[in-house]
Amino acid sequence: MALLTTRGDGRQEWIDAGQALQHVLLEAAAYGVSAAFHTQALEMELLREFLRHELCSDEYPQMIMRLGVTSDDKESVRRSLSEMTM
């Protein structure tokens, strides 16, 4: 998990956060790391303020990401279509 924060919460900080996110994603892609974004919590003002004070040292949370690598297994964990039909 990664949390992208800024010191302020204005237009310039949003631009800076977007550029920082771009750098993170490019670096991650270079190493085969995937990202999943979890921004719903940041859309709720009370929860965003809670995260800001409790986890972010009073900086403003801009993006929550889960970073990781996926399995290279070719075999799917899903059932085949023939197993699903009767």
Gaussian input, Z-matrix of N, CA and C with variables (Angstrom, degrees):
# hf/3-21g

backbone

0 1
 N
 C     1     B1
 C     2     B2     1     A1
 N     3     B3     2     A2     1     D1
 C     4     B4     3     A3     2     D2
 C     5     B5     4     A4     3     D3
 N     6     B6     5     A5     4     D4
 C     7     B7     6     A6     5     D5
 C     8     B8     7     A7     6     D6
 N     9     B9     8     A8     7     D7
 C    10    B10     9     A9     8     D8
 C    11    B11    10    A10     9     D9
 N    12    B12    11    A11    10    D10
 C    13    B13    12    A12    11    D11
 C    14    B14    13    A13    12    D12
 N    15    B15    14    A14    13    D13
 C    16    B16    15    A15    14    D14
 C    17    B17    16    A16    15    D15
 N    18    B18    17    A17    16    D16
 C    19    B19    18    A18    17    D17
 C    20    B20    19    A19    18    D18
 N    21    B21    20    A20    19    D19
 C    22    B22    21    A21    20    D20
 C    23    B23    22    A22    21    D21
 N    24    B24    23    A23    22    D22
 C    25    B25    24    A24    23    D23
 C    26    B26    25    A25    24    D24
 N    27    B27    26    A26    25    D25
 C    28    B28    27    A27    26    D26
 C    29    B29    28    A28    27    D27
 N    30    B30    29    A29    28    D28
 C    31    B31    30    A30    29    D29
 C    32    B32    31    A31    30    D30
 N    33    B33    32    A32    31    D31
 C    34    B34    33    A33    32    D32
 C    35    B35    34    A34    33    D33
 N    36    B36    35    A35    34    D34
 C    37    B37    36    A36    35    D35
 C    38    B38    37    A37    36    D36
 N    39    B39    38    A38    37    D37
 C    40    B40    39    A39    38    D38
 C    41    B41    40    A40    39    D39
 N    42    B42    41    A41    40    D40
 C    43    B43    42    A42    41    D41
 C    44    B44    43    A43    42    D42
 N    45    B45    44    A44    43    D43
 C    46    B46    45    A45    44    D44
 C    47    B47    46    A46    45    D45
 N    48    B48    47    A47    46    D46
 C    49    B49    48    A48    47    D47
 C    50    B50    49    A49    48    D48
 N    51    B51    50    A50    49    D49
 C    52    B52    51    A51    50    D50
 C    53    B53    52    A52    51    D51
 N    54    B54    53    A53    52    D52
 C    55    B55    54    A54    53    D53
 C    56    B56    55    A55    54    D54
 N    57    B57    56    A56    55    D55
 C    58    B58    57    A57    56    D56
 C    59    B59    58    A58    57    D57
 N    60    B60    59    A59    58    D58
 C    61    B61    60    A60    59    D59
 C    62    B62    61    A61    60    D60
 N    63    B63    62    A62    61    D61
 C    64    B64    63    A63    62    D62
 C    65    B65    64    A64    63    D63
 N    66    B66    65    A65    64    D64
 C    67    B67    66    A66    65    D65
 C    68    B68    67    A67    66    D66
 N    69    B69    68    A68    67    D67
 C    70    B70    69    A69    68    D68
 C    71    B71    70    A70    69    D69
 N    72    B72    71    A71    70    D70
 C    73    B73    72    A72    71    D71
 C    74    B74    73    A73    72    D72
 N    75    B75    74    A74    73    D73
 C    76    B76    75    A75    74    D74
 C    77    B77    76    A76    75    D75
 N    78    B78    77    A77    76    D76
 C    79    B79    78    A78    77    D77
 C    80    B80    79    A79    78    D78
 N    81    B81    80    A80    79    D79
 C    82    B82    81    A81    80    D80
 C    83    B83    82    A82    81    D81
 N    84    B84    83    A83    82    D82
 C    85    B85    84    A84    83    D83
 C    86    B86    85    A85    84    D84
 N    87    B87    86    A86    85    D85
 C    88    B88    87    A87    86    D86
 C    89    B89    88    A88    87    D87
 N    90    B90    89    A89    88    D88
 C    91    B91    90    A90    89    D89
 C    92    B92    91    A91    90    D90
 N    93    B93    92    A92    91    D91
 C    94    B94    93    A93    92    D92
 C    95    B95    94    A94    93    D93
 N    96    B96    95    A95    94    D94
 C    97    B97    96    A96    95    D95
 C    98    B98    97    A97    96    D96
 N    99    B99    98    A98    97    D97
 C   100   B100    99    A99    98    D98
 C   101   B101   100   A100    99    D99
 N   102   B102   101   A101   100   D100
 C   103   B103   102   A102   101   D101
 C   104   B104   103   A103   102   D102
 N   105   B105   104   A104   103   D103
 C   106   B106   105   A105   104   D104
 C   107   B107   106   A106   105   D105
 N   108   B108   107   A107   106   D106
 C   109   B109   108   A108   107   D107
 C   110   B110   109   A109   108   D108
 N   111   B111   110   A110   109   D109
 C   112   B112   111   A111   110   D110
 C   113   B113   112   A112   111   D111
 N   114   B114   113   A113   112   D112
 C   115   B115   114   A114   113   D113
 C   116   B116   115   A115   114   D114
 N   117   B117   116   A116   115   D115
 C   118   B118   117   A117   116   D116
 C   119   B119   118   A118   117   D117
 N   120   B120   119   A119   118   D118
 C   121   B121   120   A120   119   D119
 C   122   B122   121   A121   120   D120
 N   123   B123   122   A122   121   D121
 C   124   B124   123   A123   122   D122
 C   125   B125   124   A124   123   D123
 N   126   B126   125   A125   124   D124
 C   127   B127   126   A126   125   D125
 C   128   B128   127   A127   126   D126
 N   129   B129   128   A128   127   D127
 C   130   B130   129   A129   128   D128
 C   131   B131   130   A130   129   D129
 N   132   B132   131   A131   130   D130
 C   133   B133   132   A132   131   D131
 C   134   B134   133   A133   132   D132
 N   135   B135   134   A134   133   D133
 C   136   B136   135   A135   134   D134
 C   137   B137   136   A136   135   D135
 N   138   B138   137   A137   136   D136
 C   139   B139   138   A138   137   D137
 C   140   B140   139   A139   138   D138
 N   141   B141   140   A140   139   D139
 C   142   B142   141   A141   140   D140
 C   143   B143   142   A142   141   D141
 N   144   B144   143   A143   142   D142
 C   145   B145   144   A144   143   D143
 C   146   B146   145   A145   144   D144
 N   147   B147   146   A146   145   D145
 C   148   B148   147   A147   146   D146
 C   149   B149   148   A148   147   D147
 N   150   B150   149   A149   148   D148
 C   151   B151   150   A150   149   D149
 C   152   B152   151   A151   150   D150
 N   153   B153   152   A152   151   D151
 C   154   B154   153   A153   152   D152
 C   155   B155   154   A154   153   D153
 N   156   B156   155   A155   154   D154
 C   157   B157   156   A156   155   D155
 C   158   B158   157   A157   156   D156
 N   159   B159   158   A158   157   D157
 C   160   B160   159   A159   158   D158
 C   161   B161   160   A160   159   D159
 N   162   B162   161   A161   160   D160
 C   163   B163   162   A162   161   D161
 C   164   B164   163   A163   162   D162
 N   165   B165   164   A164   163   D163
 C   166   B166   165   A165   164   D164
 C   167   B167   166   A166   165   D165
 N   168   B168   167   A167   166   D166
 C   169   B169   168   A168   167   D167
 C   170   B170   169   A169   168   D168
 N   171   B171   170   A170   169   D169
 C   172   B172   171   A171   170   D170
 C   173   B173   172   A172   171   D171
 N   174   B174   173   A173   172   D172
 C   175   B175   174   A174   173   D173
 C   176   B176   175   A175   174   D174
 N   177   B177   176   A176   175   D175
 C   178   B178   177   A177   176   D176
 C   179   B179   178   A178   177   D177
 N   180   B180   179   A179   178   D178
 C   181   B181   180   A180   179   D179
 C   182   B182   181   A181   180   D180
 N   183   B183   182   A182   181   D181
 C   184   B184   183   A183   182   D182
 C   185   B185   184   A184   183   D183
 N   186   B186   185   A185   184   D184
 C   187   B187   186   A186   185   D185
 C   188   B188   187   A187   186   D186
 N   189   B189   188   A188   187   D187
 C   190   B190   189   A189   188   D188
 C   191   B191   190   A190   189   D189
 N   192   B192   191   A191   190   D190
 C   193   B193   192   A192   191   D191
 C   194   B194   193   A193   192   D192
 N   195   B195   194   A194   193   D193
 C   196   B196   195   A195   194   D194
 C   197   B197   196   A196   195   D195
 N   198   B198   197   A197   196   D196
 C   199   B199   198   A198   197   D197
 C   200   B200   199   A199   198   D198
 N   201   B201   200   A200   199   D199
 C   202   B202   201   A201   200   D200
 C   203   B203   202   A202   201   D201
 N   204   B204   203   A203   202   D202
 C   205   B205   204   A204   203   D203
 C   206   B206   205   A205   204   D204
 N   207   B207   206   A206   205   D205
 C   208   B208   207   A207   206   D206
 C   209   B209   208   A208   207   D207
 N   210   B210   209   A209   208   D208
 C   211   B211   210   A210   209   D209
 C   212   B212   211   A211   210   D210
 N   213   B213   212   A212   211   D211
 C   214   B214   213   A213   212   D212
 C   215   B215   214   A214   213   D213
 N   216   B216   215   A215   214   D214
 C   217   B217   216   A216   215   D215
 C   218   B218   217   A217   216   D216
 N   219   B219   218   A218   217   D217
 C   220   B220   219   A219   218   D218
 C   221   B221   220   A220   219   D219
 N   222   B222   221   A221   220   D220
 C   223   B223   222   A222   221   D221
 C   224   B224   223   A223   222   D222
 N   225   B225   224   A224   223   D223
 C   226   B226   225   A225   224   D224
 C   227   B227   226   A226   225   D225
 N   228   B228   227   A227   226   D226
 C   229   B229   228   A228   227   D227
 C   230   B230   229   A229   228   D228
 N   231   B231   230   A230   229   D229
 C   232   B232   231   A231   230   D230
 C   233   B233   232   A232   231   D231
 N   234   B234   233   A233   232   D232
 C   235   B235   234   A234   233   D233
 C   236   B236   235   A235   234   D234
 N   237   B237   236   A236   235   D235
 C   238   B238   237   A237   236   D236
 C   239   B239   238   A238   237   D237
 N   240   B240   239   A239   238   D238
 C   241   B241   240   A240   239   D239
 C   242   B242   241   A241   240   D240
 N   243   B243   242   A242   241   D241
 C   244   B244   243   A243   242   D242
 C   245   B245   244   A244   243   D243
 N   246   B246   245   A245   244   D244
 C   247   B247   246   A246   245   D245
 C   248   B248   247   A247   246   D246
 N   249   B249   248   A248   247   D247
 C   250   B250   249   A249   248   D248
 C   251   B251   250   A250   249   D249
 N   252   B252   251   A251   250   D250
 C   253   B253   252   A252   251   D251
 C   254   B254   253   A253   252   D252
 N   255   B255   254   A254   253   D253
 C   256   B256   255   A255   254   D254
 C   257   B257   256   A256   255   D255

   B1=1.4518
   B2=1.5222
   B3=1.3005
   B4=1.4601
   B5=1.5246
   B6=1.3096
   B7=1.4525
   B8=1.5240
   B9=1.3246
   B10=1.4588
   B11=1.5234
   B12=1.3291
   B13=1.4629
   B14=1.5249
   B15=1.3346
   B16=1.4651
   B17=1.5295
   B18=1.3218
   B19=1.4730
   B20=1.5154
   B21=1.3254
   B22=1.4614
   B23=1.5105
   B24=1.3415
   B25=1.4556
   B26=1.5206
   B27=1.3114
   B28=1.4567
   B29=1.5157
   B30=1.3155
   B31=1.4658
   B32=1.5315
   B33=1.3239
   B34=1.4664
   B35=1.5259
   B36=1.3242
   B37=1.4710
   B38=1.5294
   B39=1.3080
   B40=1.4707
   B41=1.5260
   B42=1.3265
   B43=1.4694
   B44=1.5251
   B45=1.3317
   B46=1.4638
   B47=1.5287
   B48=1.3302
   B49=1.4650
   B50=1.5228
   B51=1.3177
   B52=1.4642
   B53=1.5079
   B54=1.3366
   B55=1.4657
   B56=1.5283
   B57=1.3221
   B58=1.4653
   B59=1.5297
   B60=1.3250
   B61=1.4624
   B62=1.5291
   B63=1.3165
   B64=1.4604
   B65=1.5237
   B66=1.3148
   B67=1.4717
   B68=1.5304
   B69=1.3141
   B70=1.4709
   B71=1.5204
   B72=1.3338
   B73=1.4647
   B74=1.5224
   B75=1.3163
   B76=1.4665
   B77=1.5269
   B78=1.3112
   B79=1.4681
   B80=1.5292
   B81=1.3190
   B82=1.4613
   B83=1.5273
   B84=1.3250
   B85=1.4660
   B86=1.5224
   B87=1.3211
   B88=1.4677
   B89=1.5237
   B90=1.3198
   B91=1.4669
   B92=1.5296
   B93=1.3209
   B94=1.4563
   B95=1.5211
   B96=1.3204
   B97=1.4671
   B98=1.5244
   B99=1.3167
   B100=1.4689
   B101=1.5196
   B102=1.3311
   B103=1.4626
   B104=1.5242
   B105=1.3125
   B106=1.4582
   B107=1.5223
   B108=1.3228
   B109=1.4574
   B110=1.5242
   B111=1.3214
   B112=1.4617
   B113=1.5296
   B114=1.3189
   B115=1.4655
   B116=1.5173
   B117=1.3294
   B118=1.4631
   B119=1.5301
   B120=1.3256
   B121=1.4718
   B122=1.5250
   B123=1.3242
   B124=1.4620
   B125=1.5214
   B126=1.3193
   B127=1.4593
   B128=1.5244
   B129=1.3092
   B130=1.4697
   B131=1.5298
   B132=1.3109
   B133=1.4672
   B134=1.5245
   B135=1.3301
   B136=1.4666
   B137=1.5258
   B138=1.3189
   B139=1.4627
   B140=1.5166
   B141=1.3290
   B142=1.4703
   B143=1.5340
   B144=1.3271
   B145=1.4657
   B146=1.5329
   B147=1.3223
   B148=1.4621
   B149=1.5284
   B150=1.3261
   B151=1.4669
   B152=1.5241
   B153=1.3213
   B154=1.4655
   B155=1.5215
   B156=1.3188
   B157=1.4610
   B158=1.5289
   B159=1.3215
   B160=1.4630
   B161=1.5250
   B162=1.3332
   B163=1.4704
   B164=1.5227
   B165=1.3125
   B166=1.4705
   B167=1.5234
   B168=1.3168
   B169=1.4708
   B170=1.5223
   B171=1.3243
   B172=1.4619
   B173=1.5272
   B174=1.3440
   B175=1.4627
   B176=1.5209
   B177=1.3135
   B178=1.4580
   B179=1.5275
   B180=1.3210
   B181=1.4675
   B182=1.5322
   B183=1.3252
   B184=1.4602
   B185=1.5244
   B186=1.3448
   B187=1.4611
   B188=1.5231
   B189=1.3186
   B190=1.4586
   B191=1.5265
   B192=1.3259
   B193=1.4646
   B194=1.5154
   B195=1.3051
   B196=1.4584
   B197=1.5173
   B198=1.3197
   B199=1.4609
   B200=1.5157
   B201=1.3233
   B202=1.4548
   B203=1.5168
   B204=1.3100
   B205=1.4581
   B206=1.5191
   B207=1.3094
   B208=1.4545
   B209=1.5203
   B210=1.2889
   B211=1.4520
   B212=1.5244
   B213=1.3057
   B214=1.4646
   B215=1.5169
   B216=1.3275
   B217=1.4601
   B218=1.5200
   B219=1.3093
   B220=1.4582
   B221=1.5258
   B222=1.3165
   B223=1.4528
   B224=1.5246
   B225=1.3261
   B226=1.4616
   B227=1.5221
   B228=1.3233
   B229=1.4541
   B230=1.5315
   B231=1.3136
   B232=1.4586
   B233=1.5300
   B234=1.3113
   B235=1.4633
   B236=1.5217
   B237=1.3188
   B238=1.4646
   B239=1.5279
   B240=1.3185
   B241=1.4609
   B242=1.5222
   B243=1.3349
   B244=1.4667
   B245=1.5249
   B246=1.3050
   B247=1.4773
   B248=1.5280
   B249=1.2952
   B250=1.4530
   B251=1.5251
   B252=1.3182
   B253=1.4694
   B254=1.5164
   B255=1.2955
   B256=1.4774
   B257=1.4884
   A1=108.23
   A2=114.88
   A3=121.26
   A4=108.14
   A5=115.19
   A6=121.65
   A7=107.78
   A8=116.08
   A9=122.01
   A10=107.92
   A11=117.11
   A12=121.56
   A13=110.67
   A14=114.99
   A15=121.99
   A16=108.50
   A17=115.97
   A18=119.93
   A19=112.17
   A20=116.29
   A21=121.28
   A22=109.72
   A23=116.57
   A24=119.79
   A25=111.05
   A26=115.55
   A27=120.52
   A28=111.71
   A29=114.63
   A30=121.34
   A31=112.46
   A32=118.34
   A33=120.10
   A34=111.37
   A35=117.10
   A36=120.44
   A37=110.77
   A38=117.58
   A39=120.51
   A40=110.05
   A41=115.91
   A42=120.10
   A43=109.86
   A44=116.09
   A45=120.43
   A46=111.14
   A47=117.11
   A48=121.20
   A49=110.32
   A50=117.33
   A51=120.82
   A52=112.43
   A53=116.51
   A54=120.31
   A55=110.94
   A56=117.08
   A57=120.50
   A58=110.07
   A59=116.64
   A60=120.79
   A61=110.10
   A62=116.91
   A63=121.08
   A64=110.65
   A65=117.40
   A66=121.39
   A67=110.85
   A68=116.65
   A69=120.72
   A70=110.25
   A71=116.75
   A72=120.35
   A73=112.24
   A74=117.57
   A75=120.15
   A76=111.32
   A77=116.58
   A78=120.41
   A79=110.26
   A80=116.77
   A81=120.72
   A82=110.45
   A83=116.96
   A84=120.75
   A85=111.54
   A86=116.90
   A87=120.29
   A88=111.69
   A89=117.15
   A90=121.92
   A91=112.42
   A92=117.47
   A93=121.12
   A94=114.19
   A95=116.59
   A96=121.59
   A97=109.08
   A98=115.72
   A99=121.82
   A100=110.04
   A101=115.34
   A102=120.48
   A103=110.04
   A104=115.62
   A105=122.92
   A106=106.73
   A107=116.02
   A108=120.67
   A109=110.80
   A110=115.46
   A111=122.17
   A112=108.09
   A113=116.26
   A114=120.19
   A115=113.81
   A116=117.40
   A117=119.68
   A118=111.72
   A119=117.15
   A120=120.32
   A121=111.58
   A122=117.40
   A123=120.74
   A124=112.19
   A125=117.14
   A126=121.11
   A127=112.39
   A128=116.80
   A129=121.72
   A130=107.70
   A131=116.84
   A132=122.17
   A133=113.15
   A134=118.03
   A135=120.24
   A136=111.64
   A137=116.61
   A138=120.09
   A139=110.95
   A140=117.27
   A141=120.39
   A142=110.35
   A143=116.80
   A144=119.97
   A145=111.44
   A146=116.70
   A147=120.11
   A148=109.95
   A149=117.31
   A150=121.01
   A151=110.85
   A152=115.79
   A153=120.66
   A154=111.16
   A155=117.03
   A156=120.80
   A157=112.70
   A158=117.43
   A159=120.80
   A160=114.27
   A161=117.84
   A162=120.15
   A163=114.52
   A164=117.46
   A165=120.30
   A166=114.39
   A167=118.27
   A168=121.21
   A169=111.66
   A170=116.27
   A171=124.60
   A172=114.74
   A173=117.50
   A174=119.65
   A175=108.07
   A176=116.93
   A177=122.08
   A178=110.66
   A179=117.54
   A180=119.30
   A181=110.04
   A182=116.62
   A183=121.35
   A184=112.96
   A185=117.28
   A186=120.16
   A187=109.63
   A188=115.71
   A189=121.98
   A190=106.12
   A191=117.10
   A192=121.59
   A193=110.79
   A194=113.91
   A195=120.97
   A196=105.40
   A197=116.38
   A198=121.76
   A199=109.10
   A200=116.36
   A201=118.54
   A202=111.85
   A203=114.64
   A204=121.13
   A205=108.76
   A206=115.33
   A207=120.20
   A208=109.89
   A209=115.51
   A210=122.25
   A211=109.91
   A212=116.66
   A213=121.59
   A214=111.86
   A215=117.60
   A216=120.87
   A217=109.92
   A218=115.68
   A219=120.78
   A220=111.39
   A221=117.86
   A222=122.15
   A223=110.20
   A224=115.22
   A225=121.17
   A226=110.33
   A227=116.32
   A228=120.64
   A229=110.99
   A230=117.49
   A231=121.83
   A232=110.43
   A233=114.54
   A234=119.66
   A235=109.70
   A236=115.18
   A237=119.03
   A238=109.67
   A239=116.45
   A240=121.54
   A241=110.72
   A242=117.23
   A243=120.21
   A244=112.03
   A245=117.77
   A246=120.96
   A247=111.36
   A248=117.73
   A249=122.08
   A250=112.65
   A251=118.43
   A252=121.01
   A253=109.57
   A254=115.23
   A255=119.78
   A256=111.57
   D1=142.91
   D2=177.93
   D3=-137.31
   D4=145.19
   D5=-179.88
   D6=-126.69
   D7=117.86
   D8=179.09
   D9=-92.71
   D10=125.24
   D11=-178.04
   D12=-127.32
   D13=162.57
   D14=173.40
   D15=-132.72
   D16=158.94
   D17=179.46
   D18=-74.03
   D19=-30.64
   D20=178.55
   D21=-121.48
   D22=-177.59
   D23=-177.72
   D24=-136.28
   D25=40.57
   D26=178.68
   D27=-106.36
   D28=-176.53
   D29=-177.06
   D30=-55.97
   D31=-44.41
   D32=-178.68
   D33=-65.14
   D34=-38.13
   D35=178.38
   D36=-66.65
   D37=-34.59
   D38=177.16
   D39=-65.64
   D40=-41.24
   D41=177.30
   D42=-63.85
   D43=-45.69
   D44=178.94
   D45=-60.81
   D46=-39.88
   D47=178.88
   D48=-65.13
   D49=-40.57
   D50=177.46
   D51=-62.78
   D52=-40.31
   D53=177.87
   D54=-68.34
   D55=-38.96
   D56=177.24
   D57=-64.71
   D58=-41.14
   D59=178.10
   D60=-62.05
   D61=-41.39
   D62=177.50
   D63=-58.03
   D64=-45.10
   D65=179.64
   D66=-63.65
   D67=-43.17
   D68=179.50
   D69=-61.00
   D70=-46.59
   D71=-177.16
   D72=-67.58
   D73=-38.11
   D74=177.14
   D75=-65.98
   D76=-42.29
   D77=178.22
   D78=-65.58
   D79=-42.56
   D80=178.54
   D81=-61.42
   D82=-45.27
   D83=-179.53
   D84=-61.69
   D85=-35.31
   D86=179.48
   D87=-62.91
   D88=-24.16
   D89=-179.60
   D90=-108.27
   D91=11.10
   D92=178.02
   D93=74.01
   D94=24.38
   D95=-179.70
   D96=-96.56
   D97=132.45
   D98=178.57
   D99=-97.66
   D100=159.02
   D101=179.37
   D102=-128.04
   D103=142.73
   D104=172.10
   D105=-126.38
   D106=134.48
   D107=-174.29
   D108=-101.26
   D109=139.90
   D110=-179.42
   D111=-130.66
   D112=83.67
   D113=-174.24
   D114=-102.38
   D115=-7.59
   D116=-175.37
   D117=-56.92
   D118=-40.23
   D119=179.72
   D120=-61.80
   D121=-31.15
   D122=-178.15
   D123=-78.81
   D124=-12.72
   D125=178.32
   D126=-82.29
   D127=-11.96
   D128=178.48
   D129=-98.93
   D130=114.08
   D131=-172.06
   D132=-55.44
   D133=-45.05
   D134=-178.52
   D135=-64.32
   D136=-41.97
   D137=179.33
   D138=-69.64
   D139=-38.08
   D140=177.97
   D141=-62.63
   D142=-42.93
   D143=178.20
   D144=-65.80
   D145=-38.60
   D146=176.66
   D147=-60.49
   D148=-48.43
   D149=178.87
   D150=-61.56
   D151=-40.02
   D152=-179.63
   D153=-58.24
   D154=-46.06
   D155=-175.34
   D156=-82.35
   D157=-36.18
   D158=-173.90
   D159=-88.03
   D160=-31.70
   D161=-174.92
   D162=-117.73
   D163=-20.14
   D164=-168.89
   D165=-112.12
   D166=13.93
   D167=179.85
   D168=51.68
   D169=41.27
   D170=179.65
   D171=68.52
   D172=10.55
   D173=170.03
   D174=-83.12
   D175=164.87
   D176=-175.14
   D177=-93.35
   D178=120.29
   D179=178.07
   D180=-71.17
   D181=131.20
   D182=-178.65
   D183=-113.64
   D184=-29.99
   D185=-177.43
   D186=-155.34
   D187=135.71
   D188=172.41
   D189=-110.51
   D190=127.68
   D191=-178.10
   D192=-130.15
   D193=148.31
   D194=169.15
   D195=-111.49
   D196=123.22
   D197=-179.11
   D198=-113.27
   D199=141.98
   D200=178.32
   D201=-178.28
   D202=174.53
   D203=177.72
   D204=-108.71
   D205=148.58
   D206=179.45
   D207=-99.77
   D208=162.34
   D209=179.03
   D210=-71.06
   D211=144.63
   D212=176.70
   D213=-92.08
   D214=7.03
   D215=-179.60
   D216=-61.46
   D217=132.27
   D218=178.68
   D219=-80.75
   D220=-22.75
   D221=-177.52
   D222=-78.22
   D223=128.86
   D224=-179.88
   D225=-80.69
   D226=147.79
   D227=176.56
   D228=-87.51
   D229=-4.15
   D230=179.20
   D231=-83.14
   D232=153.46
   D233=174.91
   D234=-71.81
   D235=150.12
   D236=177.20
   D237=-74.12
   D238=161.61
   D239=-179.94
   D240=-61.02
   D241=-38.55
   D242=-179.30
   D243=-63.93
   D244=-29.20
   D245=177.61
   D246=-75.37
   D247=-22.25
   D248=-176.43
   D249=-88.59
   D250=-28.39
   D251=-177.09
   D252=-88.89
   D253=149.80
   D254=-179.92
   D255=-112.08

